[in-house]
């Protein structure tokens, strides 16, 4: 009888020791979160979030700077339109500088930030291209009447559209990642509670 009791205690002890190992393997086989990475650096992740937020602000500022220029058959003198274009160019140049910094740290940020950088880069490049075309057109045709007959209105509209795209993309992806992080945290919390 004593031998059977010792065997049962030994078996219970053995099972107790194996249980944490089983939990360890269960956690390893759980699906990984596509939002986080082992190579991400906290400082760079924070810097990327700040840079992306700043880019969103610059995109909005560039769009707002061209708001008056976007109105068809505008009564603005070409000089005022040129000033608005210069203000927009300043914001687009800042976005370009932010993109360079993001490119420099892109290997050390979260996967969702890498995807976002990849997605907004061509939008910013297109925005810069259209803006440069608008500036060149104003420089060539220094008359509001002549500008209306050129591609100038389309260039300005395209810059504003690209600015809206950049701002919207950053906002949507950031909001989606934040939601996914919260869901993953809740899932982990529920998994931990069930395992306890």
Number of C-alpha atoms within 10 A of each C-alpha: 6 7 8 9 10 11 12 12 12 12 12 12 11 11 12 11 11 12 11 11 12 11 12 11 11 10 14 10 9 8 7 11 11 13 14 14 14 8 11 16 15 12 11 18 18 13 16 25 17 13 18 25 16 15 26 22 17 22 28 19 18 27 28 17 21 22 14 15 24 21 13 11 12 15 12 14 13 20 14 12 22 21 14 20 23 18 18 25 19 15 21 25 15 16 25 17 14 18 22 13 14 25 16 11 17 21 15 21 24 23 18 17 24 17 12 18 18 15 15 20 18 13 19 23 15 16 26 20 14 21 25 18 16 26 19 13 18 21 13 11 16 14 14 17 14 14 18 15 10 14 12 23 18 15 21 25 21 19 28 25 15 23 27 18 18 27 21 15 17 22 14 13 16 18 12 13 15 13 12 15 16 12 12 16 12 12 12 13 12 12 12 11 9 8 8 6
